[in-house]
Amino acid sequence: ESVMASIRTSGPSREAVLVRKSAVTFVDGKATVFVEESPRHYVPVAVRLGLDDGSHQEVLEGLQEGALVVVSGVFALKSELFR
């Protein structure tokens, strides 16, 4: 699951793509999320991260709005990459 949000600060507001922090892992030193490509088929996608609020992470590049991302079981999917 991904979320589109408007982050309000003391400056101008802007829209951002957010994911739960649990969705983000690091593969070869690169921030990565697993995106559902088809039922039960997930692909790793490198992303560029922005701000986080402790529970959600802003994704600046690499993830389309509305993409379905894995938020639990990420470690198991990451382990499959190295088998």
N, C-alpha and C positions, 0 to 999 in steps of 0.2 A: 504494500500500500504506500502511496505517496500522498503528500498533502500540498495544496497550493495555499499560501498564506500571505497576508499583508502584514509586514513588520513595521510597527510604529515606534519611532524614536523621537528624539528632540528635533531631528532633521526631517527631510521629506520622506514620505512612506514609499515603499517599493514592494513589488511582488516577488516571491521567492518559492522555489521548490524545496520542501522539507521532507525528511524521512526520519524515522525513529533512529536514535543513535545506535541501537542494537543492530540495525541493518548494515552499518558500515564496518568493514574489516579492511585489513591491509594485506595485499598480495604483492610480493616483491617490492615492498616499500611504497606501493601506490594505493591510495584510498579506492576501495572497490565495493560495489553493491551487487547482489545477485538479482537479476530481473527475470520474471517469468516470461519465457518466449512462447511456450505452449503449455498445456496442462502437464504438470510433473516434469517439465524441462526448463532448467534455469541456466542462465549464462552470466558469467562475471562481466561487469561493466566498470571500467575505470572512471572515476569521477573527480572533479575538483571541488574541494570543500570550502565553505564560507563560515559563517558564524554558527554557534550552537547555543542552546539555552539550557543545557543540562540534560534534556530528554529528547530533543530533536536537533537534527543537523541540517544546515542549509547546504544545498547542492548547487554550485554555480554552473557547472558544465558536466555533460556526459549523460544526463538523465532527462528523459522527456516527461513533461507533466502528464500525470495519469498512469505512468508505468507502474506495474505491480512488482514490488520489491519484497524480498524475503526479510522478515523481521525476527524470526526465531529459527533456530537450526542452521544459522549461518556458518558456524564452526564446522558442522558436518559437511556442508557443501564445499567449504574451503579445503577440507581434508581430501575430498574427492579429486581436487585439482592436482594433487601431488601423488596420486596412486599410479 
